[in-house]
C-alpha cells in the first residue's frame, strides 16, 4: 500500500468521524439566567438574546421549587401572563432540563402569582442545527419599555460549528482531488 493511499484513507476516516459527530457533540446546555438561575432578579429576555439557540440545545432551569416553576406556553399566554389556557408543558422540579427539539420559537414563564408580570419570562428562537447565522426574528420583548441590545455577532459555539462544517467540506473536496489525481 503506497503512502498516497494511506494518506487518502486516513483523511477519509478522520473526515468521516468528524462529520458523524457533528450533531451529537454540538448540543449545548444553557443555564437559564446564568449564575442567578431562574429567579425574579434576572432580565431573562436580555439573557436569551445573548445566545443563538440551535435544535438539540438544552435549557437548564435551576430554582427553588417551592418558590418558582416553569411553564412552556403559547405566544398569547406569554404576552398576557395568564396561564388558564395556552400551557404546553409544566415543570416544577427545581432542576428542569428542556431540550429544544424543533426549529421554532419557544415561550417560557414562571406561573407563580406576579412573577411573569414582573418579568420572569422569555422567548427563544431556535434555529436548525446546521444554521450558523444570527436569528432573523428577535425574541418578543417583555414590555414596550424594556431596553434590549441585540447581539449582532455569532456566538463562540456557532463559530465553532461553522468552522467544523467548513472543515468537512474542505476535507471532502480534498479527498476527491486526492483520489482522482492519485
SULUR-V401985 format. One record per residue. N is the residue number from 1. RES is the residue in one small letter. OMEGA is omega in whole degrees, 0 to 359 (none if undefined). D_LAST is the distance of its C-alpha to the last C-alpha in Angstrom with 1 decimal. Layout:
BEGIN
n=[N & N]
res=[RES & RES]
omega=[OMEGA & OMEGA]
d_last=[D_LAST & D_LAST]
END
This chain:
BEGIN
n=[1 & 2 & 3 & 4 & 5 & 6 & 7 & 8 & 9 & 10 & 11 & 12 & 13 & 14 & 15 & 16 & 17 & 18 & 19 & 20 & 21 & 22 & 23 & 24 & 25 & 26 & 27 & 28 & 29 & 30 & 31 & 32 & 33 & 34 & 35 & 36 & 37 & 38 & 39 & 40 & 41 & 42 & 43 & 44 & 45 & 46 & 47 & 48 & 49 & 50 & 51 & 52 & 53 & 54 & 55 & 56 & 57 & 58 & 59 & 60 & 61 & 62 & 63 & 64 & 65 & 66 & 67 & 68 & 69 & 70 & 71 & 72 & 73 & 74 & 75 & 76 & 77 & 78 & 79 & 80 & 81 & 82 & 83 & 84 & 85 & 86 & 87 & 88 & 89 & 90 & 91 & 92 & 93 & 94 & 95 & 96 & 97 & 98 & 99 & 100 & 101 & 102 & 103 & 104 & 105 & 106 & 107 & 108 & 109 & 110 & 111 & 112 & 113 & 114 & 115 & 116 & 117 & 118 & 119 & 120 & 121 & 122 & 123 & 124 & 125 & 126 & 127 & 128 & 129 & 130 & 131 & 132 & 133 & 134 & 135 & 136 & 137 & 138 & 139 & 140 & 141 & 142 & 143 & 144 & 145 & 146 & 147 & 148 & 149 & 150 & 151 & 152 & 153 & 154 & 155 & 156 & 157 & 158 & 159 & 160 & 161 & 162 & 163 & 164 & 165 & 166 & 167 & 168 & 169 & 170 & 171 & 172 & 173 & 174 & 175 & 176 & 177 & 178 & 179 & 180 & 181 & 182]
res=[x & x & x & x & x & x & x & x & x & x & x & x & x & x & x & x & x & x & x & x & x & x & x & x & x & x & x & x & x & x & x & x & x & x & x & x & x & x & x & x & x & x & x & x & x & x & x & x & x & x & x & x & x & x & x & x & x & x & x & x & x & x & x & x & x & x & x & x & x & x & x & x & x & x & x & x & x & x & x & x & x & x & x & x & x & x & x & x & x & x & x & x & x & x & x & x & x & x & x & x & x & x & x & x & x & x & x & x & x & x & x & x & x & x & x & x & x & x & x & x & x & x & x & x & x & x & x & x & x & x & x & x & x & x & x & x & x & x & x & x & x & x & x & x & x & x & x & x & x & x & x & x & x & x & x & x & x & x & x & x & x & x & x & x & x & x & x & x & x & x & x & x & x & x & x & x & x & x & x & x & x & x]
omega=[183 & 180 & 180 & 180 & 179 & 179 & 180 & 180 & 178 & 180 & 179 & 181 & 180 & 180 & 180 & 178 & 179 & 181 & 181 & 181 & 186 & 183 & 185 & 186 & 192 & 181 & 183 & 173 & 177 & 176 & 184 & 182 & 182 & 185 & 181 & 181 & 181 & 184 & 183 & 185 & 186 & 172 & 187 & 178 & 177 & 178 & 185 & 181 & 177 & 189 & 174 & 186 & 180 & 177 & 180 & 177 & 183 & 172 & 180 & 179 & 176 & 182 & 175 & 189 & 178 & 183 & 184 & 171 & 178 & 175 & 169 & 190 & 174 & 179 & 180 & 179 & 176 & 182 & 186 & 186 & 177 & 187 & 176 & 174 & 177 & 178 & 180 & 180 & 178 & 179 & 181 & 184 & 185 & 177 & 185 & 177 & 182 & 178 & 179 & 191 & 183 & 175 & 183 & 174 & 176 & 178 & 181 & 176 & 166 & 184 & 174 & 185 & 177 & 185 & 180 & 179 & 177 & 175 & 181 & 180 & 176 & 175 & 174 & 177 & 185 & 179 & 175 & 187 & 179 & 180 & 180 & 179 & 180 & 184 & 177 & 178 & 180 & 176 & 182 & 180 & 181 & 179 & 181 & 183 & 182 & 178 & 177 & 179 & 180 & 178 & 183 & 183 & 177 & 181 & 179 & 180 & 180 & 177 & 178 & 178 & 180 & 179 & 179 & 177 & 179 & 178 & 179 & 179 & 178 & 179 & 181 & 183 & 176 & 178 & 179 & 179 & 179 & 182 & 184 & 179 & 185 & none]
d_last=[12.8 & 10.5 & 10.8 & 7.2 & 8.2 & 11.6 & 10.9 & 9.3 & 12.3 & 14.7 & 14.0 & 14.4 & 17.6 & 19.0 & 18.5 & 20.0 & 22.9 & 23.5 & 23.6 & 25.9 & 28.2 & 28.7 & 32.0 & 33.4 & 33.3 & 34.3 & 37.9 & 40.5 & 44.1 & 46.5 & 50.0 & 52.3 & 54.4 & 52.4 & 54.8 & 57.9 & 56.7 & 58.3 & 61.7 & 64.1 & 63.4 & 59.9 & 58.8 & 56.2 & 55.2 & 54.3 & 52.5 & 50.4 & 49.5 & 47.8 & 44.9 & 42.4 & 42.5 & 39.7 & 39.9 & 40.0 & 41.7 & 45.0 & 48.4 & 50.5 & 54.2 & 56.3 & 60.1 & 63.5 & 63.8 & 67.6 & 67.2 & 64.2 & 62.1 & 59.0 & 59.2 & 56.2 & 57.9 & 57.6 & 57.7 & 61.4 & 62.4 & 60.3 & 62.3 & 65.7 & 65.4 & 67.4 & 65.7 & 68.2 & 65.4 & 61.7 & 60.7 & 57.3 & 57.3 & 59.3 & 58.5 & 61.0 & 59.7 & 59.4 & 55.7 & 54.1 & 50.4 & 49.4 & 45.8 & 44.9 & 43.5 & 43.3 & 42.5 & 46.2 & 49.1 & 50.9 & 54.5 & 56.3 & 59.9 & 62.3 & 65.1 & 67.7 & 70.6 & 70.1 & 66.6 & 64.6 & 67.1 & 66.9 & 63.1 & 61.6 & 59.1 & 55.7 & 53.0 & 49.2 & 46.8 & 43.8 & 40.4 & 37.5 & 35.3 & 32.3 & 34.5 & 34.5 & 37.2 & 40.8 & 43.3 & 44.8 & 47.9 & 49.8 & 51.8 & 55.4 & 57.7 & 60.4 & 63.2 & 63.8 & 64.8 & 61.8 & 59.7 & 56.0 & 53.3 & 50.1 & 47.0 & 44.7 & 41.8 & 39.2 & 39.9 & 37.8 & 36.8 & 35.5 & 33.8 & 31.9 & 31.1 & 29.8 & 27.5 & 26.2 & 25.5 & 23.8 & 21.6 & 20.6 & 19.7 & 17.6 & 15.9 & 15.2 & 13.8 & 11.7 & 10.2 & 9.7 & 8.1 & 5.6 & 5.1 & 5.6 & 3.8 & 0.0]
END
